[in-house]
Amino acid sequence: MRFFHLSDLHIGKQLCNYNLKTNQVAVLSEIVAQAKEQRPDAILICGDIFDRAVPSGEAYTVFDRFLQELSSLKPQIPVFIIAGNHDNAQRLHYASSFLEKHQIYLSVSAPMQQEERLKKIVLSDEYGEVNFYLLPFLKPGYVRHLFSDDRVCDYESAVRAVLEREEIDYGKRNVLLSHQFYTNSGQAPEKCDSEQPMLSMGGLENIDASVVEKFDYVALGHIHGAQMVKYPHIRYCGTPLKYSASEEHHRKSITMVTLAAKGMEAAVEVIPLTP
């Protein structure tokens, strides 16, 4: 099973009052070209699709064009999308039922009702099934009402409780899409000026990577520099473009992941992007 791991497109972003539309259209088209060449089994986009909660009409047009180009590839490649902290859940959810008919799956909010669960898509290859769990950005207050006790007190306990509620069979191959601030025993990943400060609440937004370590691969969004967190299979892929001066020396890329049989380490490759 091979898939592209992308995140933080931030469509509609401006840099020093400079409109990045031309740059974004170009790099998104480059991603489509790589998908056509590499033929991944799925494309994962892990949050912050747009730069603002109320995107401009121009930003919608750019994203629509990107999805159309991806869906035009034959045979069609499934696309999994989760909402990030910059995204407006209701706006991103628009037309999601129609998009699923074209194998574009969106998850924009954590479970709200007791009967709801995370969106799960199952794909198969020669080694069997791979379960993709879509966990959009959440705050503790979004899910606290689902639990009768006081287990949800911060971001880490919220994510842990939601995942435990899924009763995931870790004997199977499982992939998680998540848009949160994961750390290695409190050691924060390398950040950039273009990211919203995440330590303003005394570390309450930190989630230790051990919470998700049982997954075969964890596709993260939120941090703009590509890097692993604690383990090689828990990764931020970074942005496809440089969105601040602090990213001057970043080498932007597509993270391509290959899963073999259960128990084998995920193989990670990077495909350079040349914006």
C-alpha positions, -999 to +999 in steps of 0.1 A: +000+000+000+015+033-011+002+067-004+011+104-005+011+123+028+004+160+024-008+187+047-011+225+054-018+237+019-030+270+033-047+280+001-054+317+000-023+326+022-004+358+015+032+364+023+042+400+032+010+411+014+020+392-017-007+370-033+006+334-035-021+321-059+002+316-088+027+297-067+000+276-050-016+266-084+018+256-097+028+234-068-006+218-066-003+210-103+031+195-096+015+173-069-011+161-095+017+153-120+036+133-094+004+114-085+000+106-122+035+093-124+038+075-090+002+061-090-002+060-052-031+040-038-044+070-018-036+107-012-038+120+024-043+157+031-039+163+068-056+196+076-053+234+071-066+232+035-073+269+036-054+297+054-085+313+068-118+301+083-136+322+057-117+316+025-119+339-005-137+329-037-103+327-053-091+302-027-122+280-033-114+281-070-078+270-065-089+241-043-117+231-066-092+230-095-069+208-075-096+183-066-108+182-102-073+175-115-069+147-090-102+131-097-095+132-135-066+107-130-076+072-142-079+048-124-091+072-098-071+077-066-090+080-033-083+113-015-087+115+023-090+150+038-093+162+074-099+197+088-072+216+105-073+244+131-074+270+103-104+254+085-140+261+091-156+227+095-190+236+080-175+254+050-151+226+043-179+200+047-199+216+019-207+191-009-189+163+009-216+137+000-212+145-037-174+144-033-175+109-018-191+097-051-157+107-066-137+090-039-129+122-021-136+117+016-137+145+041-138+145+079-142+179+094-152+174+131-147+149+159-177+127+168-204+148+183-230+122+193-227+089+212-235+068+181-209+086+159-174+073+153-143+085+134-146+083+096-128+051+086-120+041+050-107+006+043-084-001+013-069-035+003-037-047-013-018-080-016-012-081+022-049-075+031-068-045+045-055-011+056-077+009+078-074+047+075-088+066+105-096+103+099-092+125+130-097+162+123-084+189+146-102+189+180-102+207+213-111+190+246-144+208+247-155+192+214-156+157+229-158+160+267-196+155+267-191+120+251-176+106+284-194+103+317-162+107+338-136+134+339-110+116+317-109+145+292-090+173+308-066+184+281-057+178+244-038+146+251-065+130+271-091+141+245-072+124+217-065+093+238-102+090+248-115+094+212-091+067+199-098+043+228-135+047+220-129+034+185-117+000+199-091-003+171-078-037+163-040-031+163-034-065+149-044-051+116-026-024+096-039+010+106-031+045+095-041+077+113-046+112+099-044+138+126-039+176+128-026+183+164+006+193+182+025+161+189+056+161+210+083+137+221+080+135+259+073+173+260+101+181+235+084+202+208+091+197+171+109+224+152+085+252+144+083+281+120+072+317+122+042+310+100+027+287+125+003+298+153+021+297+186+011+264+203+027+267+237+006+297+249-014+275+272+014+261+293+018+230+271-018+220+274-020+216+236+008+191+236+000+154+229+028+129+235+034+107+205+031+076+226-007+081+223-006+071+187+025+049+185+005+017+179-006+028+144+015+015+115+018+051+102+006+084+116+002+112+090+004+145+108-005+180+098+000+214+117+038+218+117+053+233+086+087+216+086+089+179+076+101+158+105+094+127+126+081+128+162+096+102+185+093+074+160+100+072+122+064+062+115+049+093+132+056+122+108+048+158+099+052+161+061+055+199+061+040+224+038+043+222+000+054+259-001+075+281+021+052+303+041+076+324+061+112+337+060+121+312+087+114+284+061+141+297+038+162+266+040+134+241+040+133+216+012+096+211+005+084+178-008+057+151-009+061+124+016+054+090+000+048+061+023+048+024+015+032-001+039+041-038+034+030-067+056+019-061+092+050-058+115+072-044+088+084-008+092+068+018+068+091+029+041+092+067+037+105+085+006+104+122-002+096+136-037+111+171-040+088+199-050+102+228-070+079+258-066 
